[in-house]
């Protein structure tokens, strides 16, 4: 039977040319024994790919996403070599590439590689320049919005398929109308809002970390804008709305954690070490090394089994929720940002479901008649 394997590779580890104030991976790497493993060596690539293919058969699909830090710091030659090694494998496997980037160091030289290998790019833009430059700054503290917008224009010029990744901070969530207007003005068709999280080891909540109340309010207002546009025959993909409809209408899980069950993500660091989740790429969760073991062997490690079997106690508010069986508490790392609030009387995700699902059939009918079609999504 055909299978699909998804892996996430960090070719430049935690290295980054920006200093985004809310970066979760900067926090993760800071509490490891080794903060950054540097750039992935060719020898790791040469050993890693055959080991990945060991568990694949003719007709299978392999989805490879590159993330960071900033993955383009690995250099164009890294990706050219990587793809050459993939193409040298003898098994007939369909390979899909994706990359998540801050977009500040991608030049026109990158366009042929991205275009010819059908990369799906996740480009980080936090709404307009005011909100973007508040947190997405370079090593000198300067905003990066206009540099990223030039990269977006390059993608448009070369026909590169991309989604916009927008970090939803507590401040940004106050302004759904302005954010949505920006995406309309920029003709951005595919948007994923990423809930901004507190540091894993935070002692108190930061100013930028999202709260369930602000999450729910943002999506309630955003839905009204989005649905109005859809009724006018214009479809714009908002990933959470897509994921909710896929789950509750089609029975398809298209987002990790949304159904409350952790899955092994195969996060591969630059030294070849493998972790079950991007949010927990920590020493205590290291499954092993991809140069030494196959994916099947890594999946069978006790750490992976314990990770999958980990039980969680849900807040008592979940007992009153009609969506409990489909949600099961959601993503454990996102729980303080989008699920049950500390007051135990409100859930941001439940508010989204109560807003979207009564309109589900109308939405599906309108989407079927609207343009454009939905591509895959990054993240």
Secondary structure, 3 states (H helix, E strand, C coil): CCCEEEEEECCCCCCCCECCCCCHHHHHHHCCCCCCCCCCCHHHHHHHHHHHHCCCCCCCEEEEEECCCCHHHHCHHHHHHHHHHHHCCCCCCEEEEEEEECCCCCCHHHHHHHHHCCCEEEEECCCCHHHHHHHCEECCCCECHHHHHHHHHHHHHHCCEEEEEEEECCCHHHCHHHHHHHHHHCCCCEEEEEECCCCCCCCCCCCCCCCHHHHHHHHHHHHHHHHHHHHCCECCEEHHHHHHHHHHCCCCCCCCCCCCCCCCCCEECCCCEEECCHHHCCHHHEEEECCCCCHHHHHCCHHHHHHHHCCCCCCHHHHHCCCHHHHCCCCHHHHHHHCECCCCCCEHHHHHHHHHHHHHHHHHHHHHHCECCCCCCCC
